[in-house]
Amino acid sequence: MRKKALKNKLKALSLFANVGVAEAYLEKSGAEVVVANEIDEKRVVVYKHIYPKTDMICGDIRKDSTINIICKKSIENNVDLIMVAPPCQGMSTAGKQDKKDKRNDLISYAVKIIKKVNPKYVMVENVPMQLLTKINYKNKSILIPDYLKQELSNKYHINYDVINIADYGVPQSRDRAIILLTRKDILPVWIIPKKEKKIITLFDAIGHLPELDPLIYDIDYKEHLKFFPNYEHKKNIAQSISKWHIPPKHVYRQVISMLHTPTGKSAFGNKDKYKPKNKENRLVKGFKNTYKRQDWDKPAYTITMFNRTIGSQNNVHPGRCIGKDKDGDLIYSDPRVLTIYELMIAMSLPINWKLPESLSENFIRSIIGEGIPPLFIKKLVSQIL
């Protein structure tokens, strides 16, 4: 039975596909995405580069013409599984949590496709607030889980829960709402895997990598080298490890602030002269999880779209104490955010992932921050193979 299951791969449709972060390991697990949909043309180009065999449909899922094409190709390809990961900006605690955000209603268009394609399985993935977000349904405001039950419970078993990705071998703490649908003529019912005992820490994941200095881009390069005399040497070593292990670029005032910030701490706890400042050299206000170094002995914090910014949430490398400055204050290595390579590891992405080299750093950081760790998806889909 096992050999037969691997030979006859589970065929999937990916909606709101981004560039295919979620499906990075699906083929190895005995599944393949045969049809995908994404509205953003730039992301479509990248998706096609990474997954040339997938029939990628570029179009707005809110249009009947797009839905018709998706359904036609999905039925022709005998799609068994539909993966749905709508934009979370209207629901995420890292966003505005706007109840009127039209993107919250995108789930209804996915339901139209589910009804027409009639797959064996459906996975809906999003931030935990998805379970508490209401949308308009028959002129009433209704929670998304209740809406799914109203529309699909006659044909599907519906299970949902909030999980932490770190419980499944991913070196990142990332809470997600997972909704699983199993067609009622299929047994057994699809369930979320059991939590794993071992937690992978940031030290387990990237602790072996050597120190890497940031590039201070708002001062003269000669002045930059006074702060980091071994910058070029460290940069060359990093590039020999991965083409994506590139020194992040930061402004002087933020680098100095983080240079004096201990592992696991926020720069707001520093002496006043090393606290976060604005361009006018005045102290700024912020939350305790901003301008903050991560911890070595925990999984990485949730990677967001704003992972390039020192002043955003829990973005800074843990660092190591490397001595004292000329004033006798302790200083710490790696006063920077994680590199793209380190983010890929924390997201459980393949380190040889076939991203086009022409992409901008900001674009790559954004698509990684929007994705779901593919190792979890691999383990989730393995439950039904």
Secondary structure, 3 states (H helix, E strand, C coil): CHHHHHHCCEEEEEECCCCCCCCCCCHHHCEEEEEEEECCHHHHHHHHHHCCCCEEEECCCCCHHHHHHHHHHHHHCCCCEEEECCCCCCCCCCCCCCCCCHHHHHHHHHHHHHHHHCCCEEEEEECHHHHHCEEEECCEEEEHHHHHHHHHCCCEEEEEEEEEHHHHCCCECCEEEEEEEEECCCCCCCCCCCCCCCCCCHHHHHCCCCCCCCEECCCCHHHHHHHCCCHHHHHHHHHHHCCCCCCCEECHHHHHHHHCCCCCCEHHHCCHHHCCECCCCCECCCCCCECEECCCCCCECCCCCCCCCCCCECCECCCCEEEECCCCCEEECCCCECCHHHHHHHCCCCCCCCCCCCCCHHHHHHHHHHCCCHHHHHHHHHCCC
